[in-house]
Amino acid sequence: MAIVSGGTTLIDNGALDAGVPTGSLILLETQTASASASIEFTSGIDSTYDSYVFKFYNIHPATDAQFFQVNFRDGSTAYDATKTSTYFEAVHDEADSEAAINYKTAYDLAQSTSAQYITRQIGNGNDECASGTLTLYNPSSTTFVKHFIGTSNTYQNDNKSYEIFTAGYCNVTAAIDGVQFSISSGNIDDGIIKMYGVV
């Protein structure tokens, strides 16, 4: 039996049509930090995929108490796309003396070209790092703004676990063709970032 939607066959005799998006992640690029000022993805961000997922693993700063952040390139050589965003967090410390959810107005952006924080201040102790995901939607559109959503967990420099929720949009009609990750001050001592296209 076939399942049809809007005149398009989606499933026929149990087989999914090849033209139907499945949500599969296709690994496009992997970069590893080693005392890196930034990690930039400058190729492969085009109309091939409707969204791109960046997964970052064990991001470790060289300098203590630094934010991991992202910025976007919209056709020039600079990573300075205008952004409006929001940022909130859940926190719990190792001593079980602090547990809270906070909206952080100091970490969101309003029509700003600055980088967007996507973690809290990461410690630079040997076991301290941050990991998470950033999704960029429809970066090749020249009609609509380009949305992004990030989630991460940070082992902060003062022994707290922070879950960070960041979302916003690049308020430009130009296509986004580059994504840059960096630390608020100093280098990314270690860590891996993978870029996926979503089928």
Secondary structure, DSSP 4 states (H G I P E B T S, - for coil): -EEEETTEEEEETTEEPTTS----EEEEEEEEEEEESEEEE-SS-STT-SEEEEEEEEEEESSSSB-EEEEEE-SSSS----EEEEEEEEEEETTS--EEEEE-GGG--SSB-SPEE-S--B--STT--EEEEEEEE-TT-SSS-EEEEEEEEEEBTTSEEEEEEEEEEE--SSPP-EEEEEESSS-EEEEEEEEEEE-
